[in-house]
C-alpha cells in the first residue's frame, strides 16, 4: 500500500506538471503598444484592471482630429494590435444598417413607413401584425419582434455552441431568417424600445430587397466606399479570415470561433472592421457628412435613453452620449461621441470583456472599468467540477467500506474515471478563470491522475459489482458514461 501511495503521489505530481502546460490562461493586456503614444497612455490611465483584455485598438476624434493607437496583442502568439488590425465588429454594424435606412430614404429608394408586407409581397405571415411592421420600427427596436431568430439547433444547440466556443448562429442564412419571420408573432411590447437582433437582421434584408442587391454589396456601395472604409466587410461561411485579423477569445482565455451567419449580417454577424475605418465613420458622422448621418437623431424611447435608426442617445448626468456597442463570442466593441464637446471614441477588443465602460471614461463619463461583478454561480460550478474531477476519484479509489467512503467496485471506478475526465474538460472549457485561480485546474488534474493510479492498483482485486441492484447499477453506469463521453466528445474533440 505504501508503494501504491508513493506511485500515486509521483504520478499526480507529473500529471499536474503536464496539465500546467495546457491549463487555463486568462487574458491579460500586455504592455505592447503602437500608434499615438498619448492616446495609448489615456487608455492605460482610464483602465483600472487589465485582466480580461488581450488586445485593444482605440481611435479618438476631437474637433475633427483623429488619433489611433493599439495596445496589447492581436492573438496569443503576441503580434501587436494597431489601427489596421481587423476585429469582429458585432452589433456596431447595426448603426451602419440604420444609416443605410436614412440614406435610402433620402434617395427615395424606401420610406421609413414601408411595411414588411410591402417589401416582401410574396411572403405569408402567420401573424398579420408582422406584415404591418415598418422599416422605422425595425431600426428603432420598436417592432415587437423577439430578440433572436429561432436557432436551427434550438436552445440546446445554442448552449452547446457557447460551451464549445463555436458559432451559435451557424446555418442562419437569409432564407432561414425570412422563414422564421413568417412564422413568428409580434410581442406585446411593440411600440416600446426592446432590443432585437432579429429585427435589425430583417431590416438589412428588407433594404437589400428594395435595392435589388445583397446587403454586403449595398453597404459597400452606399456607405463603406464613400467613406473609404476599405478594410470593413463581411466574412461568410467558408471565407478565409482577413489577413492579420485578431483572434477572439473569452476573458478567461478560451478561444472562440468567429460568427459568420449570412442572414444576420445586418445585425452584426460576420462583419469585420478596424479602428482606422471606424474612425472615418465616426468623424464623418460627427461632422454630419456621412451617408445617412441623420440616423443618429433620437426618435424613440424615454428622454434619458433614446434611439434613432440604430444609434442610441443616453444621458449620463451632464453628458449626452450617442453610441452603440457590440459583442460576439470573442470580441467586444464600442463607438460613441458627444455633440457638446465634439469628442468621439472607438474601442475594439479581442476578448468578450466589455469595452463600453472604458469608452465612456475616455469621453469623460466616470464609469468603473474594473470588470463585471463576479458570477458566483459560475464560480461555484467551477469549484464543484474541480472537486469532482480531482478529489472525487481519489475518494472513490480509496474507499474503505464506511458510510461515506463505500468499498469500490470496477463499475463504480470506471464511471468515476469518466466523470472525472468530463468534469475537468468542462471546467477547463467554461470555468470562471478570471475569478478562480487557474492553478487549481492542474492541481485537480494531478489529483485525478493520482486517483487513476490508485484505481488501477485496486482494480484486479475488486468485483465487477459489489453492491446494489445489478440492473439499476448497470443502467446508471450506462447513462453516466453516455453523458460523460458526450461532454468530452462535444467539448474537447468537436470544438
ABEGO torsion letter per residue (X at the ends): XAAAAAAAAAAAAAAAAAAAAABBBBBBBBABBBEBAAAAAAAAAABABABGBABBBBBBBBGGBBBBBBBEBABAAGBBBBAABBBBAEAAAAAAAAAAAAAAAAAGABBAABBAAAABAABBBABAAAAABBAAAAAAGAAGBBABBBBAAEAAAAAAAAAAGBBAABGBBAAAAAAAAAABBBBAABGBBBBBAAAAAAAAAAAAAAAGBBAAAAAAAAAAAAAGBAABEBBBBGBBBBBGBBBBBBAAGBBBBBBABAAAAAAGBGBBBBAAAAAAAAAAAAAGABBGAAAABBABEBAABBBBBGBBBBBBEABBBBBBBBBBAABBBBBBBBAAAGBBBBBBBABABBAAAAAAAAAGBBBBAAEBBBBAAAAAAAAAAAAAAAAAAAAAAABAGBAABBBBBAAAAAAAAAAAAAAAAAAAAABBAAABBAAAAAAAAAAAAAAAAAAAAAAAABBABABEBAAAAAAAAAAAAAAAAAAAAAAAAAX
